[in-house]
Amino acid sequence: MHIRKYGQIRRTGTAAGAAAAILALSAACVAPGSGSGAAGAGTAATASQGAQSAQGDAGARKRIAFFGFARANAFAVATWNGIEEQAKADNATAEFFDPNFDAQTQVQQIQDAVTSKRFDVFVVQANDGAAVVPALKQAVAAGITVVAEFTPVGTAYDTTRSQVPGVITLVDVPADNGRKLGELGVAACRSKNLKPCKVAYLEGLKSLPLDNSRTEAAVKALEAADGVELVSRVEGGYTRESGRKAMQDVLQAQPDVDVVIGSSQAVAGAESVVKGTGVLLVGNGGSRQAVKAVQDGRWFATYYLPEKTAGAKAAELGLAKARGGQVQEANSETALAPNEGKGTKEALAGVTGEYDE
């Protein structure tokens, strides 16, 4: 869920912090040559244009609106690629609405799309999961099928259940993410066969409720394990530089740390500090670079989600419901990943990742 590395977020009141948390979860990166959207309907990258009304029958070509983090975000682009491919394969069209990381712009885009009556399906990758709730209620009331993708919509960070009646979820649950990071840290300790095994956890951003939920779950999993000692919790952030600095701070206090856990960006920075020392690294992010680090043996593991695949699944769920089908309302993205997202070297054999950092 990253701030500066993934584009500058325009801070709009209290929504700015939640938007930053979402960027931190996606562990994505800036894609070069990307444009930015404007308020209102925004700039849409159009897969194809159709003349049909959004209220056509079940057999008519359906239209999907994708409200992603930003067009300049490689994670969101991976989601879009999956949506676009699924739409083309399933007699549908799709448009990407670009809020350029701005939570309030995204809300306005959703509201305008509801008013336009041009779409049957919304796939929403919310910059601020709480801010979009009223707009998504409007969409459901207007008969639009809504899928919340990746970001939990609402204020609960420990469940896949829909927090807005009528909205389908396909999300990465922060508390589940944190628990699995903790479990991967314990597995790294067991591989060293050390007691005590000293672990440092590089938190995302301490000011963000979503990050706090993830951190609490990770800490709980680590503290419950016999022989594992959590010796350091510092803010690692979502850039290589912040991770490098955090790792230097950890080593000043705990020079004999055995395992380090953090965002894939922070861990990439930490790697440059601990290279050759035998410290085992666990990342949070499934980029091609993170996957390769695990496969090459430089990292012990990384939390992995196939984001392009998730985009396609979100489109599939939305289109099925829009055509009158029955779909499961609450879904976890980890069901799409090998080993439920716990990306060890064995689990990631043959995996390449679906976006770049």
C-alpha positions in Angstrom: 0.0 0.0 0.0 4.4 3.9 -1.1 4.3 7.5 -1.5 7.1 9.3 -3.2 8.4 6.5 -5.4 5.0 6.0 -6.9 4.1 9.5 -7.7 3.4 12.6 -5.7 0.1 12.5 -3.9 -1.8 15.8 -3.7 -2.8 16.0 -0.1 -6.5 16.7 0.3 -7.4 16.8 3.9 -7.6 13.6 5.9 -7.9 11.6 2.7 -4.2 12.0 2.0 -3.0 9.6 4.7 -5.3 6.9 3.6 -4.3 7.3 0.0 -0.7 6.9 1.1 -1.5 3.7 2.9 -3.1 2.2 -0.2 0.0 3.1 -2.2 2.1 1.4 0.5 0.1 -1.9 0.1 0.5 -2.1 -3.6 4.3 -1.8 -3.4 4.2 -0.5 -7.0 6.4 1.9 -8.9 6.4 4.8 -11.4 5.9 3.8 -15.0 7.7 6.2 -17.3 5.8 8.2 -19.9 2.5 8.2 -18.0 0.0 11.0 -18.0 -2.1 12.3 -15.2 -5.9 12.8 -14.9 -8.0 15.8 -14.1 -10.9 16.3 -11.8 -14.4 15.2 -12.9 -14.5 12.5 -15.5 -10.7 12.5 -15.8 -8.6 11.4 -18.7 -9.6 7.9 -19.7 -7.5 5.4 -21.5 -10.1 3.7 -23.7 -9.9 0.1 -24.6 -12.7 0.6 -27.1 -15.7 2.7 -27.6 -19.3 1.4 -27.8 -22.5 3.0 -28.6 -24.7 0.8 -26.4 -26.5 2.1 -23.4 -25.2 0.9 -20.0 -28.6 -0.5 -19.4 -28.7 -3.0 -22.1 -29.8 -6.6 -21.8 -27.6 -9.4 -20.4 -26.2 -10.3 -23.8 -25.3 -6.8 -24.8 -21.7 -5.5 -24.8 -21.0 -4.3 -21.3 -18.8 -1.4 -20.3 -16.3 -1.3 -17.5 -14.9 1.8 -15.7 -11.6 1.2 -13.9 -10.7 3.7 -11.2 -7.1 2.9 -10.5 -4.5 4.5 -8.2 -2.9 6.3 -11.1 -1.9 5.8 -14.7 1.7 6.5 -13.5 1.7 3.5 -11.2 3.0 0.2 -12.6 0.9 -1.8 -10.1 -2.3 -0.1 -11.3 -1.2 -0.6 -14.9 -0.8 -4.3 -14.3 -4.4 -4.4 -12.9 -5.6 -2.4 -15.9 -3.9 -4.8 -18.3 -5.7 -7.7 -16.8 -9.1 -5.9 -16.9 -8.5 -4.9 -20.5 -7.7 -8.4 -21.6 -10.7 -9.9 -19.8 -13.0 -7.2 -21.3 -11.8 -8.0 -24.8 -12.3 -11.7 -24.2 -15.7 -11.3 -22.7 -17.6 -9.0 -25.1 -17.0 -5.8 -23.1 -15.1 -2.5 -23.3 -13.1 -0.8 -20.6 -11.8 2.7 -19.7 -9.1 3.7 -17.2 -9.9 6.8 -15.2 -6.7 8.3 -13.8 -6.9 10.4 -10.6 -3.1 10.6 -10.4 -3.1 9.4 -6.8 -5.6 12.1 -5.7 -8.3 10.6 -3.5 -10.9 13.4 -4.0 -10.4 13.4 -7.7 -11.1 9.7 -7.8 -14.3 10.2 -5.8 -15.4 12.9 -8.2 -14.6 10.6 -11.2 -16.8 7.9 -9.7 -19.7 10.2 -9.0 -19.5 11.6 -12.6 -19.4 8.1 -14.0 -22.5 7.3 -12.1 -24.3 10.4 -13.5 -23.2 9.6 -17.0 -25.0 6.2 -17.0 -22.4 4.9 -19.5 -21.1 2.0 -17.5 -22.4 -1.4 -16.2 -19.4 -2.3 -14.1 -17.0 -0.3 -11.8 -13.7 -1.8 -10.8 -12.4 0.5 -8.0 -8.8 0.4 -6.7 -9.3 3.1 -4.1 -6.7 5.6 -3.1 -8.7 6.1 0.1 -11.0 3.2 1.0 -13.1 5.3 3.3 -13.5 8.3 1.1 -15.0 6.3 -1.8 -17.8 4.7 0.3 -20.6 7.3 -0.4 -19.8 7.3 -4.1 -19.9 3.5 -4.3 -23.2 3.5 -2.5 -24.5 5.9 -5.2 -23.2 3.5 -7.9 -24.9 0.5 -6.3 -28.2 2.4 -6.0 -27.9 3.3 -9.7 -27.8 -0.4 -10.6 -24.1 -0.5 -11.4 -22.1 -3.6 -10.5 -19.1 -2.5 -8.3 -16.0 -4.5 -7.5 -13.6 -3.3 -4.9 -10.2 -4.5 -6.1 -7.0 -4.8 -3.9 -7.9 -2.0 -1.4 -10.5 -2.7 1.3 -13.3 -0.2 1.0 -14.3 1.0 4.5 -12.4 1.2 7.7 -12.0 -2.5 8.7 -8.6 -3.9 7.7 -9.1 -7.5 8.9 -11.7 -8.9 6.6 -12.6 -9.6 3.0 -16.3 -9.0 3.6 -18.0 -6.2 1.8 -18.3 -3.1 4.0 -20.7 -1.5 1.4 -23.8 -3.5 0.8 -23.9 -4.8 -2.8 -20.2 -4.3 -3.5 -18.1 -7.3 -4.5 -14.7 -7.5 -3.0 -11.4 -8.9 -4.4 -9.0 -7.5 -1.8 -5.7 -7.9 -0.1 -6.5 -7.9 3.6 -3.9 -5.8 5.5 -4.1 -7.9 8.7 -3.8 -11.1 6.7 -0.8 -9.6 4.8 0.9 -8.7 8.1 0.3 -12.2 9.6 1.9 -13.9 6.6 4.9 -11.5 6.8 5.3 -12.5 10.4 5.0 -16.2 9.5 7.6 -15.8 6.8 9.9 -14.1 9.3 9.4 -17.1 11.6 10.2 -19.5 8.7 13.4 -17.5 8.0 14.4 -17.9 11.7 13.7 -21.6 11.6 15.9 -22.0 8.5 18.8 -20.5 10.5 18.1 -22.8 13.5 19.0 -20.0 15.9 17.5 -19.5 19.4 17.0 -16.7 20.0 16.5 -15.5 16.4 16.5 -11.7 16.4 14.1 -10.0 14.0 13.7 -6.4 12.9 10.4 -5.2 11.4 10.5 -2.2 9.1 7.0 -0.7 9.4 5.5 1.2 6.5 4.2 4.5 7.9 3.3 4.6 11.6 0.8 7.4 11.0 -1.5 5.3 8.8 -4.2 3.1 10.3 -3.9 0.5 7.4 -0.2 0.1 8.0 -0.8 -0.2 11.8 -3.2 -3.0 11.2 -0.6 -4.9 9.1 2.2 -4.2 11.7 0.1 -5.4 14.6 -0.6 -8.7 12.8 3.0 -9.2 11.9 4.2 -8.5 15.4 1.6 -10.8 16.9 2.8 -13.7 14.6 6.4 -13.0 15.5 5.9 -12.8 19.3 3.9 -16.0 19.3 6.8 -18.0 17.9 9.1 -19.8 20.3 12.7 -18.7 20.1 11.9 -15.6 18.0 12.7 -12.2 19.5 11.4 -9.0 17.9 14.3 -6.7 18.7 13.5 -3.7 16.6 10.5 -1.9 15.1 11.3 1.2 13.0 9.6 3.0 10.2 11.0 1.7 6.9 8.7 3.4 4.5 8.4 2.6 0.8 11.6 3.7 -0.9 15.1 2.2 -1.1 16.5 5.3 0.6 14.1 5.1 3.6 14.8 1.3 3.9 18.6 1.9 3.7 18.4 4.5 6.5 16.2 2.3 8.6 18.5 -0.6 8.3 21.5 1.5 9.4 19.5 2.6 12.4 18.6 -1.0 13.3 22.2 -2.1 13.1 23.4 0.6 15.4 21.2 -0.8 18.1 21.1 -4.5 17.1 24.3 -5.3 15.1 23.5 -9.1 15.4 20.0 -9.0 13.9 19.2 -12.2 12.0 16.0 -11.4 9.9 14.6 -8.2 8.5 11.1 -7.7 7.2 9.7 -4.7 5.3 8.2 -3.4 2.1 9.9 -4.7 -1.0 11.3 -1.2 -1.6 12.6 -0.8 2.0 14.1 -4.3 1.9 15.9 -3.5 -1.4 17.5 -0.6 0.4 18.3 -2.7 3.4 19.9 -5.3 1.2 22.7 -2.8 0.2 23.5 -2.4 3.9 23.5 -6.0 5.1 24.9 -7.7 1.9 27.3 -10.5 2.8 26.4 -10.5 6.5 24.0 -13.5 6.4 20.9 -11.5 7.4 17.8 -13.0 5.9 15.4 -10.6 4.1 11.6 -10.9 3.8 9.9 -8.4 1.4 6.3 -7.2 1.1 5.6 -6.9 -2.7 5.4 -9.1 -5.7 7.3 -7.1 -8.4 9.5 -8.9 -10.9 12.5 -7.6 -9.1 11.3 -8.9 -5.7 10.5 -12.3 -7.2 13.9 -12.6 -8.8 15.6 -11.6 -5.5 13.9 -14.6 -3.9 14.7 -16.9 -6.8 18.3 -15.9 -6.8 18.6 -16.5 -3.0 19.3 -12.9 -2.1 16.0 -12.7 -0.2 14.4 -15.4 1.9 10.9 -14.7 0.7 8.5 -12.0 -0.4 4.7 -11.5 -0.1 3.5 -12.1 -3.7 0.2 -11.3 -5.4 -0.3 -11.7 -9.2 -1.8 -8.3 -9.9 -2.6 -8.6 -13.6 -4.4 -11.8 -12.8 -6.3 -10.0 -10.1 -7.4 -7.3 -12.5 -8.8 -10.0 -14.9 -10.6 -11.7 -12.1 -12.2 -8.4 -10.9 -13.5 -7.8 -14.4 -14.7 -11.4 -14.7 -16.6 -11.1 -11.4 -18.1 -7.8 -12.3 -19.2 -8.8 -15.8 -20.7 -12.1 -14.5 -22.9 -10.2 -11.9 -23.8 -7.5 -14.4 -25.2 -10.2 -16.7 -27.3 -11.6 -13.9 -25.0 -14.4 -12.7 -24.4 -15.4 -9.1 -20.9 -14.6 -7.8 -19.2 -14.9 -4.5 -19.3 -11.5 -2.8 -16.2 -11.6 -0.6 -12.9 -12.7 -2.2 -9.2 -12.6 -1.2 -6.5 -11.9 -3.8 -4.3 -14.4 -2.0 -6.5 -17.2 -3.5 -5.0 -16.3 -6.9 -1.4 -16.5 -5.6 0.9 -19.6 -5.1 1.1 -20.6 -1.5 -1.6 -18.0 -0.6 0.9 -15.2 -1.1 3.7 -16.6 1.0 6.4 -16.3 -1.7 9.3 -18.5 -0.7 11.8 -19.7 -3.3 9.9 -23.0 -3.7 6.5 -21.3 -4.0 7.8 -18.8 -6.6 9.5 -21.4 -8.9 8.6 -20.5 -12.4 6.9 -17.2 -11.4 8.1 -14.0 -13.1 5.9 -11.3 -11.4 3.4 -9.1 -13.2 4.8 -5.6 -12.7 8.1 -3.7 -12.3 9.4 -1.6 -9.5 
